[in-house]
Amino acid sequence: MPKSRRNNTLASGGNTSGGTSGTGTSNDINGGAAITTENAEIVQRVEDRLDGVRTITVNIESRTRRQTEEVQVTLDPNRRDIARVASESGNTYEVNHEEQTCTCMHYISHEDGCRHIDATNTAIGQILNERVVGNDNGADAAGNSVLEGQENVDEINEADRNTLSLDQEDDGFFYEDNKQTFKSMMQGEMEEVPYEYENVLNGSKITFGVELEFVGGNAHAIARELYTLGICANAQRVGYHAPSVEGKWKLERDSSVSSGDEGGELVSPILKDTPETWKSIEKICEVAKRHGATVNSKTGAHVHVGMEPLDTAKQRWKRFFKLIGRYEESIYRFSGGDLGRIRENHEHYAMPFADRAREASNMRFRMESNDDVNRLADSVCGTRYYGINLRNIANYNAPNTVEFRYFNGSLNAKQIQANVKLANGIVMASEKARTHESENYNTTDTMKRRGEMLNNSVENVRRRDETSMRKLIDIAFTRKKDKDAAIEVFSKNTWR
């Protein structure tokens, strides 16, 4: 059995299902976001809940002390936009949570957010997440689902979720045995693959995260609406790498895509394969596009996958490196997304990793401890700008994630879902596609076949053909429908 890795990996997802927007608007108390007149009753419930709570205690990171600090957030009974934050130092600061301003010196000096604003947003999020719903049947006047608190949504869906088998479904279908069908589908002779909500990752329990770069649009308007829906922690775009709030998305400024109030990067919290996750991603894309956000040849969409399946198992890492080293050209083709081809700046922001991966797959390395994993990641990945970024693993204080940086920017929920499927599929195949059984692991005949396909892959050749694409999806996916989702993406794109 692989040895246990340190416990600061991605552990739990937190997300909410969003509401819908129309044409009539009014100003909400939370960040001045534009919301529909149909949702006026929801706004009133939000106001009533904030009226009913005065002081709440939250834990927030102290940037100067580098430790967690307990602070008291008190909402002003006379002004809904004002909160007073009392820190452990004895100082009290006034936060306007509509305008996202604070009276502390850090905010006055930098105007880029502060821990008192973070604390206020966290407190309000905790209040609202207790229960905010629409009418009795949980829908707004237009019949669309509306915001419920994260904990309640999870509770409501828990029974259904427990009925899902966490074992990986394997239908035994290989396109290697159906080459003509693959060819026809690549030529467009296939039905459109639907967006999914249930068991999207085929029983995979590993956590993941996404980062979605975009250009144009009103970033602050996007943040405000997502804040109103309970999805974002802040009602405005925040600074690059601003502190995260557990369970909440954030919209960051990113110098590579931001200009003035336009552009930015939507950064997810830790996510799990739940219906709420996929509904939130769908809503985020809809809101961003409605406010004018787009993607272009410079935007990227990164996927982080927890490294738990790889752990400290040498052979799993070797299989992972083989998969990347032998099929990277197909991954680049897949990564074109909706643009038709990998973005023009990929040689800088998502550099080819294949040579590094091929060297690593043939390396002799010890894998007995956490430090061994750190050293491997550090030696193989000297910069985070490869298509595969292992720097988070090399950094002992960062989450243990494998970052796939290949993908083009996208505000198409189905494309984002396909990206996550591929990243997850590659990591899971690295764990399971073995050719021999072991004392602690039974290997099915279909998995043995995938392991043999990987071992027999052509090495040191940058293959750009249908065979490469076909074998990649046969190894990475155990369900035909997941392979078909990948073919749909491949068919829209060309080689780099």
C-alpha positions as CSV (number, residue, x, y, z in Angstrom):
1,M,0.0,0.0,0.0
2,P,1.3,3.5,-0.7
3,K,2.3,5.4,2.4
4,S,0.0,8.1,3.7
5,R,0.6,11.6,2.4
6,R,0.4,14.6,4.7
7,N,-3.1,15.8,5.3
8,N,-3.2,19.2,3.7
9,T,-4.7,18.0,0.4
10,L,-7.9,19.3,-1.1
11,A,-10.4,17.9,1.3
12,S,-14.0,19.2,0.8
13,G,-16.0,21.0,-1.7
14,G,-18.2,24.0,-0.9
15,N,-20.5,25.5,-3.4
16,T,-24.1,26.7,-3.8
17,S,-26.7,26.5,-6.5
18,G,-27.4,29.8,-8.0
19,G,-30.6,31.7,-9.0
20,T,-31.5,33.2,-12.3
21,S,-31.5,36.7,-13.7
22,G,-33.9,38.6,-15.9
23,T,-34.4,42.2,-17.0
24,G,-36.1,44.0,-14.1
25,T,-33.6,45.0,-11.4
26,S,-33.3,46.5,-8.0
27,N,-30.3,47.1,-5.7
28,D,-29.6,44.5,-3.1
29,I,-28.1,45.3,0.2
30,N,-25.2,42.9,-0.3
31,G,-22.8,44.7,-2.5
32,G,-25.3,46.7,-4.6
33,A,-25.8,43.7,-7.0
34,A,-28.4,43.9,-9.7
35,I,-31.1,41.3,-9.1
36,T,-34.4,40.5,-10.7
37,T,-37.7,41.9,-9.5
38,E,-38.9,38.3,-9.5
39,N,-36.4,37.7,-6.7
40,A,-37.6,40.6,-4.6
41,E,-39.0,38.2,-2.0
42,I,-35.6,36.5,-1.6
43,V,-34.0,39.9,-1.1
44,Q,-36.5,40.6,1.7
45,R,-35.6,37.3,3.3
46,V,-31.9,38.2,3.2
47,E,-32.7,41.6,4.8
48,D,-34.8,40.0,7.5
49,R,-32.1,37.5,8.3
50,L,-29.4,40.2,8.6
51,D,-31.8,42.2,10.8
52,G,-32.2,39.2,13.1
53,V,-28.4,38.7,13.8
54,R,-26.2,41.3,15.5
55,T,-22.9,39.7,16.3
56,I,-21.1,36.7,15.0
57,T,-17.6,35.3,15.8
58,V,-15.5,34.2,12.9
59,N,-11.9,32.9,12.5
60,I,-9.8,34.8,9.9
61,E,-6.1,34.6,9.0
62,S,-4.0,37.3,10.5
63,R,-1.6,38.4,7.7
64,T,1.0,39.9,10.0
65,R,1.0,37.2,12.7
66,R,0.6,34.4,10.2
67,Q,-2.0,32.6,12.4
68,T,-5.7,32.4,12.7
69,E,-7.4,35.1,14.7
70,E,-10.9,35.1,16.3
71,V,-12.8,38.4,15.6
72,Q,-16.2,39.7,16.4
73,V,-18.3,41.1,13.6
74,T,-21.3,43.2,14.7
75,L,-23.8,44.5,12.2
76,D,-25.1,48.0,12.7
77,P,-28.8,47.9,13.6
78,N,-29.4,51.3,11.9
79,R,-27.3,50.8,8.8
80,R,-27.4,47.5,6.9
81,D,-24.2,48.4,5.0
82,I,-22.0,48.8,8.1
83,A,-20.3,46.2,10.3
84,R,-17.9,46.8,13.1
85,V,-15.0,44.3,13.4
86,A,-13.3,43.9,16.8
87,S,-9.9,42.1,16.6
88,E,-8.0,40.3,19.3
89,S,-5.7,43.3,19.6
90,G,-8.6,45.4,21.0
91,N,-9.0,47.6,18.0
92,T,-12.4,48.0,16.2
93,Y,-12.7,48.9,12.6
94,E,-15.7,49.9,10.5
95,V,-16.4,47.9,7.3
96,N,-18.9,49.0,4.6
97,H,-19.7,45.7,3.1
98,E,-21.6,47.1,0.2
99,E,-18.7,49.2,-0.9
100,Q,-16.1,46.7,0.4
101,T,-14.1,49.4,2.3
102,C,-12.6,49.5,5.7
103,T,-11.2,52.1,8.1
104,C,-8.0,50.1,8.9
105,M,-4.6,51.4,7.8
106,H,-4.0,48.5,5.5
107,Y,-7.1,49.3,3.4
108,I,-6.4,53.0,3.5
109,S,-2.8,52.5,2.3
110,H,-3.5,49.8,-0.3
111,E,-7.2,49.8,-1.1
112,D,-7.1,46.1,-2.1
113,G,-9.1,44.5,0.6
114,C,-8.2,43.5,4.2
115,R,-8.9,40.8,6.7
116,H,-11.7,42.9,8.3
117,I,-13.5,42.9,5.0
118,D,-12.8,39.2,4.7
119,A,-14.2,38.6,8.2
120,T,-17.4,40.6,7.4
121,N,-18.0,38.7,4.2
122,T,-17.4,35.4,6.0
123,A,-19.9,36.4,8.8
124,I,-22.6,37.5,6.3
125,G,-22.0,34.3,4.3
126,Q,-22.5,32.2,7.5
127,I,-25.7,34.1,8.3
128,L,-27.2,33.7,4.8
129,N,-26.1,30.1,4.5
130,E,-28.3,29.1,7.4
131,R,-31.4,29.2,5.1
132,V,-32.4,31.5,2.3
133,V,-35.1,30.1,0.0
134,G,-37.7,31.3,-2.4
135,N,-41.4,30.2,-2.2
136,D,-42.6,26.9,-0.8
137,N,-41.5,24.8,-3.7
138,G,-38.0,26.2,-3.7
139,A,-38.4,28.2,-7.0
140,D,-38.8,31.8,-8.0
141,A,-41.7,33.3,-9.8
142,A,-40.2,32.1,-13.1
143,G,-40.0,28.5,-11.9
144,N,-36.2,28.5,-11.6
145,S,-34.3,27.1,-8.7
146,V,-33.1,29.8,-6.3
147,L,-30.4,30.1,-3.6
148,E,-30.4,27.7,-0.7
149,G,-27.7,27.6,2.0
150,Q,-24.7,25.4,1.2
151,E,-25.3,23.2,4.2
152,N,-29.0,22.7,3.5
153,V,-28.3,21.9,-0.2
154,D,-25.8,19.3,0.8
155,E,-28.3,17.8,3.4
156,I,-31.2,17.7,0.9
157,N,-29.1,15.9,-1.7
158,E,-27.2,13.6,0.7
159,A,-29.7,10.7,0.4
160,D,-29.6,10.8,-3.4
161,R,-25.9,11.1,-3.4
162,N,-25.5,8.1,-1.2
163,T,-27.3,5.9,-3.7
164,L,-24.5,6.5,-6.3
165,S,-22.0,3.7,-6.5
166,L,-18.5,5.0,-5.7
167,D,-17.0,2.1,-7.6
168,Q,-15.8,3.1,-11.0
169,E,-18.1,1.9,-13.7
170,D,-16.4,0.1,-16.6
171,D,-18.5,-0.8,-19.6
172,G,-15.5,-2.4,-21.3
173,F,-16.0,-0.3,-24.5
174,F,-12.8,0.5,-26.4
175,Y,-12.6,2.7,-29.4
176,E,-9.5,0.7,-30.3
177,D,-12.0,-2.0,-31.3
178,N,-14.3,0.5,-33.0
179,K,-11.9,2.6,-35.1
180,Q,-14.3,3.3,-37.9
181,T,-16.9,4.6,-35.4
182,F,-14.3,6.9,-33.9
183,K,-13.4,8.2,-37.4
184,S,-17.0,8.9,-38.2
185,M,-17.5,10.8,-34.9
186,M,-14.4,12.8,-35.5
187,Q,-16.0,13.9,-38.8
188,G,-19.0,15.2,-36.9
189,E,-21.3,12.2,-37.2
190,M,-22.3,12.1,-33.5
191,E,-25.1,13.3,-31.3
192,E,-24.3,16.3,-29.0
193,V,-23.1,15.2,-25.6
194,P,-25.2,16.7,-22.8
195,Y,-24.0,18.6,-19.8
196,E,-24.1,16.4,-16.7
197,Y,-24.9,16.9,-13.0
198,E,-24.8,13.5,-11.4
199,N,-21.8,11.2,-10.9
200,V,-19.9,13.2,-13.6
201,L,-16.5,11.8,-12.6
202,N,-17.6,8.2,-12.4
203,G,-17.3,7.6,-8.7
204,S,-14.1,9.5,-8.2
205,K,-14.0,11.0,-4.7
206,I,-10.9,13.2,-5.3
207,T,-11.3,16.9,-5.0
208,F,-10.6,19.5,-7.7
209,G,-10.6,23.2,-8.4
210,V,-10.8,25.4,-11.5
211,E,-9.4,28.8,-12.5
212,L,-11.2,30.6,-15.3
213,E,-9.5,33.6,-17.0
214,F,-11.6,36.0,-19.0
215,V,-11.3,39.4,-20.8
216,G,-13.8,42.2,-21.2
217,G,-17.0,42.4,-19.2
218,N,-17.6,44.4,-16.0
219,A,-15.7,42.3,-13.4
220,H,-17.2,44.1,-10.5
221,A,-20.8,43.6,-11.8
222,I,-20.0,39.9,-12.2
223,A,-18.6,39.6,-8.7
224,R,-21.6,41.5,-7.2
225,E,-24.2,39.2,-8.8
226,L,-22.3,36.1,-7.8
227,Y,-22.0,37.5,-4.3
228,T,-25.8,38.0,-4.2
229,L,-26.3,34.4,-5.3
230,G,-24.0,33.2,-2.5
231,I,-21.4,31.9,-4.9
232,C,-18.6,34.5,-4.4
233,A,-17.2,35.7,-1.1
234,N,-16.7,39.3,-2.2
235,A,-19.0,41.8,-3.9
236,Q,-16.2,43.1,-6.1
237,R,-13.2,41.9,-7.9
238,V,-10.3,41.4,-5.4
239,G,-6.6,41.6,-5.8
240,Y,-4.4,38.9,-7.3
241,H,-4.1,35.9,-4.9
242,A,-6.4,37.6,-2.3
243,P,-7.2,35.4,0.7
244,S,-9.8,32.8,0.0
245,V,-13.0,32.2,2.0
246,E,-13.8,28.6,2.6
247,G,-16.5,27.3,0.3
248,K,-16.7,30.4,-1.8
249,W,-15.4,31.4,-5.2
250,K,-13.5,34.7,-5.8
251,L,-13.0,36.9,-8.8
252,E,-9.4,38.1,-8.9
253,R,-7.6,40.6,-10.9
254,D,-5.0,39.1,-13.2
255,S,-2.5,41.4,-15.0
256,S,-2.4,39.1,-18.0
257,V,-6.1,39.5,-18.7
258,S,-7.4,42.5,-16.6
259,S,-7.6,46.1,-17.9
260,G,-9.3,48.7,-15.8
261,D,-12.6,47.2,-14.4
262,E,-12.6,44.5,-17.1
263,G,-11.3,41.0,-17.1
264,G,-10.1,38.8,-14.3
265,E,-9.9,35.2,-13.1
266,L,-12.7,33.3,-11.4
267,V,-11.1,31.0,-8.8
268,S,-13.1,28.1,-7.3
269,P,-13.0,26.8,-3.8
270,I,-12.3,23.1,-3.2
271,L,-14.9,21.2,-5.2
272,K,-16.3,17.7,-5.2
273,D,-18.3,15.9,-7.9
274,T,-21.8,16.9,-6.7
275,P,-24.8,18.4,-8.5
276,E,-24.2,21.6,-6.7
277,T,-20.7,22.0,-8.1
278,W,-21.9,21.6,-11.7
279,K,-24.9,23.9,-11.2
280,S,-22.6,26.6,-9.7
281,I,-20.2,26.4,-12.7
282,E,-23.1,26.6,-15.1
283,K,-24.5,29.7,-13.3
284,I,-21.0,31.4,-13.1
285,C,-20.6,31.0,-16.8
286,E,-24.0,32.4,-17.5
287,V,-23.5,35.4,-15.3
288,A,-20.1,36.2,-16.6
289,K,-21.1,36.1,-20.2
290,R,-24.3,38.1,-19.6
291,H,-22.1,40.9,-18.2
292,G,-19.9,40.9,-21.3
293,A,-17.1,38.5,-20.3
294,T,-15.4,36.6,-23.1
295,V,-12.3,34.5,-23.7
296,N,-9.7,34.9,-26.4
297,S,-6.4,33.4,-27.5
298,K,-4.6,34.6,-24.4
299,T,-6.9,33.3,-21.7
300,G,-6.4,30.0,-19.9
301,A,-8.5,27.6,-17.8
302,H,-6.6,25.7,-15.2
303,V,-7.7,22.5,-13.4
304,H,-6.3,21.4,-10.1
305,V,-6.7,17.7,-9.1
306,G,-5.9,16.4,-5.7
307,M,-2.9,14.1,-5.8
308,E,-4.3,11.5,-3.4
309,P,-4.5,8.7,-6.1
310,L,-0.8,9.1,-6.8
311,D,0.2,9.5,-3.1
312,T,3.7,8.0,-2.4
313,A,3.3,5.1,-4.9
314,K,6.3,5.0,-7.3
315,Q,4.5,3.1,-10.1
316,R,1.5,5.4,-10.1
317,W,3.8,8.4,-10.6
318,K,5.6,6.5,-13.4
319,R,2.3,5.8,-15.1
320,F,1.3,9.4,-14.7
321,F,4.5,10.6,-16.4
322,K,4.1,8.0,-19.2
323,L,0.6,9.3,-19.9
324,I,1.7,12.9,-20.2
325,G,4.9,12.1,-22.0
326,R,3.3,9.9,-24.6
327,Y,0.0,11.7,-25.2
328,E,0.8,15.4,-24.6
329,E,0.1,16.4,-28.2
330,S,-3.4,15.0,-28.0
331,I,-3.9,16.8,-24.7
332,Y,-2.9,20.0,-26.4
333,R,-5.4,19.3,-29.2
334,F,-8.1,18.7,-26.6
335,S,-7.2,21.9,-24.8
336,G,-8.2,24.1,-27.8
337,G,-11.7,24.0,-26.3
338,D,-14.1,26.3,-28.2
339,L,-11.3,28.3,-29.9
340,G,-10.3,25.5,-32.3
341,R,-6.6,25.4,-31.4
342,I,-4.4,25.8,-28.4
343,R,-3.9,29.5,-27.5
344,E,-0.9,31.4,-28.9
345,N,0.8,32.0,-25.6
346,H,0.9,28.4,-24.4
347,E,4.6,28.2,-25.0
348,H,5.0,30.6,-22.1
349,Y,2.1,29.8,-19.7
350,A,1.6,26.1,-20.5
351,M,5.0,24.9,-21.8
352,P,5.4,21.3,-23.1
353,F,6.0,19.0,-20.2
354,A,6.5,15.8,-22.3
355,D,10.3,15.7,-22.2
356,R,10.4,16.2,-18.5
357,A,7.7,13.6,-18.1
358,R,9.5,11.0,-20.2
359,E,12.7,11.6,-18.3
360,A,10.8,11.2,-15.0
361,S,9.1,8.0,-16.1
362,N,12.5,6.4,-16.6
363,M,14.1,7.8,-13.5
364,R,15.1,5.7,-10.5
365,F,13.7,7.5,-7.5
366,R,12.9,6.6,-3.9
367,M,9.2,7.0,-2.9
368,E,9.1,6.3,0.8
369,S,8.0,9.5,2.4
370,N,6.5,13.0,1.9
371,D,9.9,14.4,1.4
372,D,10.5,12.0,-1.4
373,V,7.4,13.3,-3.2
374,N,8.5,16.9,-2.6
375,R,11.9,16.2,-4.1
376,L,10.5,14.4,-7.1
377,A,8.0,17.3,-7.8
378,D,10.8,19.9,-7.4
379,S,13.3,18.1,-9.6
380,V,10.8,17.4,-12.4
381,C,9.0,20.7,-12.4
382,G,11.3,23.7,-11.9
383,T,8.6,26.2,-12.9
384,R,4.8,26.4,-12.6
385,Y,4.5,27.4,-16.3
386,Y,4.6,23.9,-17.7
387,G,1.4,22.3,-19.0
388,I,1.6,20.2,-15.8
389,N,2.5,22.1,-12.7
390,L,3.7,20.2,-9.7
391,R,5.0,23.2,-7.7
392,N,2.2,23.0,-5.2
393,I,3.4,19.6,-4.2
394,A,7.0,20.8,-4.0
395,N,5.8,23.5,-1.7
396,Y,5.2,21.8,1.6
397,N,2.7,24.5,2.7
398,A,0.6,24.5,-0.4
399,P,-2.3,22.1,-1.2
400,N,-1.2,18.9,-2.8
401,T,-2.6,19.3,-6.3
402,V,-1.5,18.4,-9.8
403,E,-2.4,21.5,-11.9
404,F,-3.3,21.0,-15.6
405,R,-2.5,24.3,-17.2
406,Y,-3.0,23.2,-20.8
407,F,-6.6,24.2,-21.3
408,N,-7.7,27.4,-23.2
409,G,-9.9,29.8,-21.4
410,S,-13.6,28.9,-21.5
411,L,-16.9,30.2,-20.2
412,N,-18.7,27.2,-21.6
413,A,-19.8,25.0,-18.7
414,K,-19.7,21.8,-20.9
415,Q,-16.2,22.5,-22.0
416,I,-15.1,23.1,-18.4
417,Q,-16.7,19.9,-17.4
418,A,-14.8,18.1,-20.2
419,N,-11.5,19.6,-19.0
420,V,-12.2,18.4,-15.4
421,K,-13.1,14.9,-16.7
422,L,-9.9,14.6,-18.7
423,A,-7.7,15.8,-15.8
424,N,-9.4,13.5,-13.4
425,G,-9.3,10.6,-15.9
426,I,-5.6,10.9,-16.3
427,V,-4.9,10.9,-12.6
428,M,-7.3,8.0,-11.9
429,A,-5.8,6.0,-14.8
430,S,-2.4,6.5,-13.3
431,E,-3.7,4.8,-10.2
432,K,-5.7,2.0,-11.8
433,A,-4.3,1.1,-15.2
434,R,-1.9,-1.5,-14.0
435,T,-0.9,-4.8,-15.7
436,H,-0.5,-7.0,-12.6
437,E,-2.5,-7.6,-9.5
438,S,-0.9,-7.0,-6.1
439,E,-1.6,-8.1,-2.6
440,N,-3.8,-5.1,-1.9
441,Y,-5.2,-4.4,-5.4
442,N,-7.3,-6.5,-7.7
443,T,-6.9,-5.6,-11.4
444,T,-9.7,-6.3,-13.8
445,D,-9.0,-7.5,-17.4
446,T,-10.1,-4.2,-18.9
447,M,-7.8,-2.3,-16.6
448,K,-4.9,-4.7,-17.4
449,R,-5.6,-3.9,-21.1
450,R,-5.4,-0.2,-20.4
451,G,-2.1,-0.7,-18.6
452,E,-0.7,-2.7,-21.5
453,M,-1.9,0.0,-23.9
454,L,0.1,2.5,-21.9
455,N,3.2,0.4,-21.6
456,N,3.1,-0.3,-25.3
457,S,2.6,3.3,-26.3
458,V,5.1,4.7,-28.8
459,E,7.8,6.5,-26.8
460,N,9.8,9.6,-27.7
461,V,7.5,10.4,-30.7
462,R,5.2,13.5,-30.7
463,R,2.3,11.7,-32.3
464,R,-0.4,13.8,-33.9
465,D,-2.9,11.3,-35.3
466,E,-6.2,9.6,-34.6
467,T,-4.4,6.7,-33.0
468,S,-3.0,8.9,-30.3
469,M,-6.3,10.5,-29.5
470,R,-8.1,7.2,-29.5
471,K,-5.7,5.5,-27.1
472,L,-5.6,8.4,-24.7
473,I,-9.4,8.3,-24.2
474,D,-9.4,4.5,-24.0
475,I,-6.8,4.6,-21.2
476,A,-8.2,7.6,-19.3
477,F,-11.9,6.8,-19.4
478,T,-13.8,3.6,-18.5
479,R,-17.3,4.7,-19.8
480,K,-18.2,5.2,-23.4
481,K,-20.1,8.4,-22.6
482,D,-17.0,10.1,-21.2
483,K,-15.0,9.0,-24.2
484,D,-17.7,10.6,-26.4
485,A,-17.5,13.9,-24.5
486,A,-13.8,13.9,-25.3
487,I,-14.3,13.1,-29.0
488,E,-16.7,16.0,-29.3
489,V,-13.9,18.3,-28.1
490,F,-11.3,16.7,-30.3
491,S,-13.5,17.0,-33.4
492,K,-13.7,20.8,-33.0
493,N,-10.0,21.4,-32.8
494,T,-6.8,21.1,-34.8
495,W,-3.2,20.2,-33.8
496,R,-1.0,23.0,-32.4
